Amino acid sequence: MSFKFYAVTPSSEKSTRDCLDPWFMIYVTADGSVKPCCPHSAIGALSHDVSLSDILDGPSIRELRRRLLEGELDAECASCPTRSLTTPEAFRRKLRIHLARARHHPATIQSKQSSKSL
C-alpha cells in the first residue's frame, strides 16, 4: 500500500484542499471526540447533552466547511499531509457533483468511500 503526502503550503493560486471529508465522513474516537478527518483535531465531543447531529450541524464544522470552500484554511488544513491543493472554484464544482450524487445514490457513495479506506 502506498500513500501520497501533500504537506505543501497553500498559495494564492491554489488556496484550498481537495477534501470532501467534512461533508461525507466523520471520525468518532473511543472517548467520544468527533473529528472531521483523521489528521484534524476534534470539533466536538459526544455526551449526554451533545448528539452527533448537534456536532455535524454545529458552528465548528460549518466554519471548517466554509473555510475549505473559500480557500481560507485553518492551520491544520493548511498543513494537511493527505489532500492535494486546488482552487476554491474547482473544489466547489467537485463538491456540487458529489452532493448531487449523494442525494440520488447515497448507498453508492457510501460504499465507494468505504472501499477506498480499506
VEXPAKE-956704 format. One record per atom (N, C-alpha, C): residue in three letters; x, z negated, y; residue number from 1. Coordinates in Angstrom, 3 decimals, padded with zeros to 6 digits. Each point is the difference from the previous one (the first is absolute). Example, Ala and Ser with C-alpha at 12.3 -4.5 7.8 and 13.67 -1.06 7.14 Angstrom:
BEGIN
SITE  rokol        c1        c3        c2  fipa
SITE    ala   013.190  -007.800  -005.690     1
SITE    ala  -000.890   000.000   001.190     1
SITE    ala   000.900   000.000   001.200     1
SITE    ser  -000.350   000.720   001.050     2
SITE    ser   000.820  -000.060   001.190     2
SITE    ser  -000.770  -000.730   001.090     2
END
This chain:
BEGIN
SITE  rokol        c1        c3        c2  fipa
SITE    met   000.848   000.000  -001.174     1
SITE    met  -000.848   000.000   001.174     1
SITE    met   000.887   000.000   001.229     1
SITE    ser  -000.314   000.850   000.976     2
SITE    ser   000.787   000.041   001.223     2
SITE    ser  -000.877  -000.353   001.193     2
SITE    phe   000.632  -000.526   001.020     3
SITE    phe  -000.706  -000.392   001.212     3
SITE    phe   000.668   000.662   001.185     3
SITE    lys  -000.801   000.328   000.998     4
SITE    lys   000.532   000.494   001.264     4
SITE    lys  -000.121  -001.131   001.007     4
SITE    phe   001.015  -000.157   000.821     5
SITE    phe  -000.034  -001.024   001.032     5
SITE    phe   000.100   000.673   001.354     5
SITE    tyr  -000.911  -000.358   000.903     6
SITE    tyr  -000.145   000.670   001.285     6
SITE    tyr   000.251  -000.925   001.182     6
SITE    ala   000.933  -000.897  -000.094     7
SITE    ala   000.226  -000.957   001.081     7
SITE    ala   000.664   000.694   001.189     7
SITE    val  -000.692   000.982   000.545     8
SITE    val   000.452   000.741   001.162     8
SITE    val  -000.813  -000.483   001.193     8
SITE    thr   000.644  -000.183   001.115     9
SITE    thr  -000.674  -000.479   001.194     9
SITE    thr  -000.927   001.077   000.555     9
SITE    pro  -001.231  -000.358   000.348    10
SITE    pro  -000.911   000.968   000.608    10
SITE    pro   000.575   000.578   001.291    10
SITE    ser  -000.364   001.238   000.285    11
SITE    ser   000.462   000.672   001.219    11
SITE    ser  -001.205   000.424   000.825    11
SITE    ser   000.261   000.574   001.150    12
SITE    ser  -001.112   000.478   000.826    12
SITE    ser  -000.717   001.169  -000.674    12
SITE    glu   000.708   000.769  -000.818    13
SITE    glu  -000.620   001.124  -000.697    13
SITE    glu  -000.792  -000.440  -001.226    13
SITE    lys   000.548  -000.932  -000.752    14
SITE    lys  -000.670  -000.522  -001.198    14
SITE    lys  -000.088  -001.511   000.148    14
SITE    ser  -001.132  -000.447   000.550    15
SITE    ser  -000.093  -001.399   000.405    15
SITE    ser  -000.861  -000.868  -000.908    15
SITE    thr  -000.476   000.548  -001.121    16
SITE    thr  -000.785  -000.835  -000.896    16
SITE    thr   000.423   000.239  -001.446    16
SITE    arg  -000.527  -000.818  -000.893    17
SITE    arg   000.301   000.125  -001.422    17
SITE    arg  -001.138   000.714  -000.717    17
SITE    asp   000.347   000.736  -001.022    18
SITE    asp  -000.977   000.695  -000.834    18
SITE    asp  -000.534  -000.997  -001.031    18
SITE    cys  -000.804  -000.942   000.472    19
SITE    cys  -000.417  -001.134  -000.824    19
SITE    cys  -001.512  -000.200   000.029    19
SITE    leu  -000.640   000.292  -001.116    20
SITE    leu  -001.443  -000.182  -000.134    20
SITE    leu  -000.362  -001.366  -000.591    20
SITE    asp   000.995  -000.785  -000.348    21
SITE    asp  -000.252  -001.274  -000.684    21
SITE    asp  -001.035  -000.886   000.701    21
SITE    pro   000.069  -000.225   001.309    22
SITE    pro  -000.964  -000.908   000.621    22
SITE    pro  -001.458   000.470  -000.076    22
SITE    trp  -000.224   001.226  -000.392    23
SITE    trp  -001.363   000.510  -000.166    23
SITE    trp  -000.443   000.012  -001.469    23
SITE    phe   000.951   000.126  -000.924    24
SITE    phe  -000.380   000.250  -001.390    24
SITE    phe   000.490  -001.021  -001.025    24
SITE    met   000.817  -000.929   000.385    25
SITE    met   000.450  -001.013  -000.958    25
SITE    met   000.330  -001.290   000.726    25
SITE    ile   000.113  -001.041  -000.776    26
SITE    ile   000.313  -001.309   000.557    26
SITE    ile   000.710  -000.792  -001.086    26
SITE    tyr   000.882  -000.865   000.388    27
SITE    tyr   000.703  -000.866  -000.941    27
SITE    tyr  -000.463  -001.433   000.224    27
SITE    val  -000.402  -000.650  -001.067    28
SITE    val  -000.368  -001.411   000.068    28
SITE    val   000.985  -000.743  -000.894    28
SITE    thr   000.735  -000.928   000.585    29
SITE    thr   000.994  -000.736  -000.756    29
SITE    thr  -000.641  -001.195  -000.713    29
SITE    ala   000.752  -000.625  -000.861    30
SITE    ala  -000.517  -001.121  -000.792    30
SITE    ala  -000.475  -001.161   000.869    30
SITE    asp   000.610  -000.155   001.180    31
SITE    asp  -000.423  -001.106   000.878    31
SITE    asp  -001.159   000.378   000.921    31
SITE    gly  -000.549   001.228  -000.163    32
SITE    gly  -001.138   000.431   000.792    32
SITE    gly   000.355   000.742   001.278    32
SITE    ser   001.292   000.211   000.246    33
SITE    ser   000.403   000.778   001.167    33
SITE    ser  -000.408   001.457  -000.197    33
SITE    val  -000.439   000.632   001.070    34
SITE    val  -000.442   001.397  -000.054    34
SITE    val   000.949   000.832   000.846    34
SITE    lys   000.568   001.033  -000.635    35
SITE    lys   000.967   000.872   000.664    35
SITE    lys  -000.531   001.430   000.025    35
SITE    pro   000.276   000.755   001.073    36
SITE    pro  -000.472   001.376   000.079    36
SITE    pro   000.818   000.965  -000.853    36
SITE    cys   001.174  -000.429  -000.430    37
SITE    cys   000.872   000.795  -000.859    37
SITE    cys   001.061  -000.936  -000.556    37
SITE    cys   000.803   000.511  -000.880    38
SITE    cys   000.992  -000.850  -000.661    38
SITE    cys   001.030  -000.611   000.960    38
SITE    pro   000.651   000.804   000.875    39
SITE    pro   001.048  -000.588   000.840    39
SITE    pro  -000.479  -000.799   001.209    39
SITE    his  -001.244   000.162   000.418    40
SITE    his  -000.493  -000.651   001.226    40
SITE    his  -000.351  -001.465  -000.265    40
SITE    ser   000.103  -000.809   001.018    41
SITE    ser  -000.390  -001.404  -000.120    41
SITE    ser  -001.526  -000.112  -000.071    41
SITE    ala  -000.464  -001.171  -000.322    42
SITE    ala  -001.439  -000.231  -000.158    42
SITE    ala  -000.743   000.180   001.322    42
SITE    ile  -001.225   000.517  -000.127    43
SITE    ile  -000.879   000.156   001.166    43
SITE    ile  -001.135  -001.015  -000.045    43
SITE    gly  -000.021  -000.809  -001.047    44
SITE    gly  -001.037  -001.016  -000.150    44
SITE    gly   000.166  -000.706  -001.330    44
SITE    ala  -000.825  -000.991  -000.221    45
SITE    ala   000.030  -000.742  -001.256    45
SITE    ala  -001.422  -000.335  -000.421    45
SITE    leu  -000.264   000.208  -001.265    46
SITE    leu  -001.311  -000.322  -000.550    46
SITE    leu  -000.173  -001.510  -000.066    46
SITE    ser  -001.218  -000.453   000.256    47
SITE    ser  -000.308  -001.423  -000.101    47
SITE    ser  -001.497  -000.132  -000.248    47
SITE    his  -000.464  -001.219  -000.058    48
SITE    his  -001.437  -000.224  -000.158    48
SITE    his  -000.774   000.520   001.205    48
SITE    asp   000.670   000.033   001.166    49
SITE    asp  -000.651   000.431   001.236    49
SITE    asp   000.281   001.457   000.382    49
SITE    val   001.010   000.611  -000.643    50
SITE    val   000.411   001.364   000.355    50
SITE    val  -000.050   000.889  -001.234    50
SITE    ser  -000.845   001.034   000.063    51
SITE    ser  -000.134   000.925  -001.134    51
SITE    ser   000.919   001.202   000.188    51
SITE    leu   000.154   000.772  -001.055    52
SITE    leu   000.782   001.228   000.089    52
SITE    leu  -000.646   000.951   001.011    52
SITE    ser  -001.309   000.068   000.019    53
SITE    ser  -000.702   000.847   000.986    53
SITE    ser   000.314  -000.436   001.426    53
SITE    asp   000.075  -001.306   000.220    54
SITE    asp   000.355  -000.502   001.335    54
SITE    asp   001.368   000.524   000.423    54
SITE    ile   000.940  -000.020  -000.911    55
SITE    ile   001.365   000.444   000.308    55
SITE    ile   000.048   001.512   000.175    55
SITE    leu  -000.672   000.750  -000.888    56
SITE    leu   000.036   001.463   000.063    56
SITE    leu  -000.751   000.560   001.198    56
SITE    asp  -000.888  -000.783   000.585    57
SITE    asp  -000.713   000.408   001.210    57
SITE    asp   000.510  -000.740   001.229    57
SITE    gly   001.040  -000.788  -000.159    58
SITE    gly   000.479  -000.871   001.065    58
SITE    gly   000.927   000.666   000.996    58
SITE    pro   000.329  -000.737   001.038    59
SITE    pro   000.822   000.548   001.087    59
SITE    pro   001.427   000.366  -000.411    59
SITE    ser   000.598  -000.710  -000.945    60
SITE    ser   001.387   000.304  -000.379    60
SITE    ser   000.129   001.369  -000.658    60
SITE    ile  -000.868   000.303  -000.961    61
SITE    ile   000.085   001.299  -000.677    61
SITE    ile  -000.449   001.119   000.931    61
SITE    arg  -000.979  -000.277   000.846    62
SITE    arg  -000.441   001.026   000.954    62
SITE    arg   001.124   000.361   000.977    62
SITE    glu   000.723  -001.006   000.447    63
SITE    glu   001.112   000.256   000.914    63
SITE    glu   001.118   000.763  -000.704    63
SITE    leu   000.303  -000.347  -001.227    64
SITE    leu   001.019   000.714  -000.770    64
SITE    leu  -000.396   001.469  -000.167    64
SITE    arg  -001.245   000.254  -000.346    65
SITE    arg  -000.491   001.379  -000.150    65
SITE    arg   000.089   000.754   001.328    65
SITE    arg  -000.411  -000.646   001.070    66
SITE    arg   000.057   000.639   001.325    66
SITE    arg   001.428   000.386   000.352    66
SITE    arg   000.927  -000.913  -000.252    67
SITE    arg   001.397   000.257   000.321    67
SITE    arg   000.548   001.179  -000.799    67
SITE    leu  -000.363   000.096  -001.269    68
SITE    leu   000.420   001.148  -000.809    68
SITE    leu  -000.581   001.297   000.562    68
SITE    leu  -001.262  -000.025   000.370    69
SITE    leu  -000.659   001.196   000.530    69
SITE    leu   000.581   000.450   001.336    69
SITE    glu   000.429  -000.957   000.813    70
SITE    glu   000.512   000.316   001.333    70
SITE    glu   001.515   000.174   000.046    70
SITE    gly   000.703  -000.354  -001.075    71
SITE    gly   001.458   000.083   000.020    71
SITE    gly   000.647  -001.135   000.749    71
SITE    glu  -000.654  -001.162   000.009    72
SITE    glu   000.514  -001.204   000.658    72
SITE    glu   000.281  -001.050  -001.078    72
SITE    leu   000.968   000.263  -000.836    73
SITE    leu   000.236  -000.814  -001.185    73
SITE    leu   000.503  -001.401   000.328    73
SITE    asp  -000.472  -000.970  -000.798    74
SITE    asp   000.580  -001.336   000.104    74
SITE    asp   001.391   000.045  -000.637    74
SITE    ala   000.760  -001.072   000.134    75
SITE    ala   001.387  -000.007  -000.481    75
SITE    ala   000.089   000.258  -001.502    75
SITE    glu  -000.935  -000.533  -000.773    76
SITE    glu   000.047   000.186  -001.450    76
SITE    glu  -000.266   001.446  -000.395    76
SITE    cys  -000.969   000.626   000.637    77
SITE    cys  -000.287   001.415  -000.299    77
SITE    cys   001.119   000.905   000.517    77
SITE    ala   000.562  -000.337   001.155    78
SITE    ala   001.077   000.813   000.566    78
SITE    ala   001.212   000.046  -000.925    78
SITE    ser   000.255  -001.090  -000.717    79
SITE    ser   001.164  -000.045  -000.889    79
SITE    ser  -000.374   000.178  -001.471    79
SITE    cys  -001.182   000.507  -000.273    80
SITE    cys  -000.488   000.163  -001.373    80
SITE    cys   000.924   000.899  -000.820    80
SITE    pro   000.390  -000.468  -001.182    81
SITE    pro   000.868   000.816  -000.844    81
SITE    pro  -000.757   000.920  -000.958    81
SITE    thr  -001.331  -000.059  -000.015    82
SITE    thr  -000.739   000.727  -001.033    82
SITE    thr  -000.821   001.183   000.484    82
SITE    arg  -000.177   000.178   001.291    83
SITE    arg  -000.806   001.109   000.510    83
SITE    arg   000.790   000.802   001.021    83
SITE    ser  -000.112   001.316  -000.109    84
SITE    ser   000.710   000.886   000.919    84
SITE    ser  -000.674  -000.002   001.377    84
SITE    leu   000.711   000.528   000.965    85
SITE    leu  -000.531   000.114   001.355    85
SITE    leu  -000.818   001.278   000.138    85
SITE    thr  -000.947  -000.030   000.910    86
SITE    thr  -000.819   001.159   000.310    86
SITE    thr  -000.505  -000.139   001.425    86
SITE    thr  -000.702   001.002   000.458    87
SITE    thr  -000.610  -000.084   001.329    87
SITE    thr  -001.373  -000.662  -000.121    87
SITE    pro  -000.449  -000.667   001.044    88
SITE    pro  -001.345  -000.579  -000.047    88
SITE    pro  -001.083   001.050  -000.269    88
SITE    glu   000.160   001.194   000.553    89
SITE    glu  -000.999   001.061  -000.205    89
SITE    glu  -000.077   000.396  -001.473    89
SITE    ala   001.144   000.218  -000.628    90
SITE    ala   000.024   000.376  -001.419    90
SITE    ala  -000.557  -001.127  -000.865    90
SITE    phe   000.326  -001.219   000.367    91
SITE    phe  -000.504  -001.141  -000.770    91
SITE    phe  -001.521  -000.126   000.121    91
SITE    arg  -000.519   000.155   001.198    92
SITE    arg  -001.457  -000.081   000.183    92
SITE    arg  -000.719   001.092  -000.782    92
SITE    arg   000.575   001.218  -000.026    93
SITE    arg  -000.582   001.092  -000.804    93
SITE    arg  -000.034  -000.380  -001.474    93
SITE    lys   001.109  -000.517  -000.501    94
SITE    lys   000.087  -000.394  -001.400    94
SITE    lys  -001.003  -001.112  -000.317    94
SITE    leu  -000.095  -000.980   000.862    95
SITE    leu  -000.935  -001.107  -000.221    95
SITE    leu  -001.442   000.496  -000.032    95
SITE    arg  -000.368   000.882   000.920    96
SITE    arg  -001.367   000.553   000.000    96
SITE    arg  -000.318   000.676  -001.332    96
SITE    ile   000.938   000.752  -000.527    97
SITE    ile  -000.202   000.682  -001.288    97
SITE    ile  -000.195  -001.018  -001.115    97
SITE    his   000.839  -001.010  -000.044    98
SITE    his  -000.098  -001.011  -001.056    98
SITE    his  -001.273  -000.838   000.116    98
SITE    leu  -000.397  -000.322   001.216    99
SITE    leu  -001.248  -000.751   000.180    99
SITE    leu  -001.206   000.834  -000.436    99
SITE    ala   000.012   001.287   000.310   100
SITE    ala  -001.099   000.876  -000.418   100
SITE    ala  -000.050   000.103  -001.526   100
SITE    arg   001.150   000.140  -000.624   101
SITE    arg   000.042   000.057  -001.467   101
SITE    arg  -000.494  -001.304  -000.612   101
SITE    ala   000.391  -001.108   000.583   102
SITE    ala  -000.399  -001.310  -000.539   102
SITE    ala  -001.510  -000.188   000.086   102
SITE    arg  -000.618   000.523   001.041   103
SITE    arg  -001.452  -000.105   000.135   103
SITE    arg  -000.720   000.806  -001.075   103
SITE    his   000.568   001.145  -000.359   104
SITE    his  -000.640   000.891  -000.970   104
SITE    his   000.390  -000.293  -001.444   104
SITE    his   001.218  -000.508  -000.199   105
SITE    his   000.505  -000.240  -001.350   105
SITE    his   000.810  -001.292  -000.055   105
SITE    pro  -000.603  -001.148   000.204   106
SITE    pro   000.763  -001.257   000.055   106
SITE    pro   000.772  -000.297  -001.281   106
SITE    ala  -000.541   000.290  -001.158   107
SITE    ala   000.692  -000.294  -001.260   107
SITE    ala   001.225   000.882  -000.169   107
SITE    thr  -000.065   001.251   000.453   108
SITE    thr   001.126   000.924  -000.122   108
SITE    thr   001.178  -000.485   000.818   108
SITE    ile  -000.236  -000.380   001.230   109
SITE    ile   001.064  -000.491   000.872   109
SITE    ile   000.612  -001.252  -000.602   109
SITE    gln  -000.822  -000.911  -000.451   110
SITE    gln   000.480  -001.253  -000.557   110
SITE    gln   000.856   000.243  -001.233   110
SITE    ser  -000.422   000.867  -000.890   111
SITE    ser   000.764   000.226  -001.226   111
SITE    ser   001.306   000.716   000.295   111
SITE    lys   000.046   000.896   000.990   112
SITE    lys   001.240   000.667   000.367   112
SITE    lys   000.990  -001.012   000.552   112
SITE    gln  -000.470  -000.925   000.849   113
SITE    gln   000.885  -001.002   000.560   113
SITE    gln   000.513  -000.928  -001.102   113
SITE    ser  -000.839  -000.360  -000.942   114
SITE    ser   000.420  -000.893  -001.074   114
SITE    ser   001.069   000.649  -000.851   114
SITE    ser  -000.139   001.285  -000.286   115
SITE    ser   000.992   000.667  -000.842   115
SITE    ser   001.326   000.162   000.722   115
SITE    lys  -000.011   000.135   001.338   116
SITE    lys   001.247   000.104   000.751   116
SITE    lys   000.771  -001.305  -000.019   116
SITE    ser  -000.686  -001.107  -000.067   117
SITE    ser   000.691  -001.289   000.057   117
SITE    ser   000.599  -000.403  -001.338   117
SITE    leu  -000.330   000.731  -001.068   118
SITE    leu   000.532  -000.353  -001.315   118
SITE    leu   001.398   000.451  -000.209   118
END
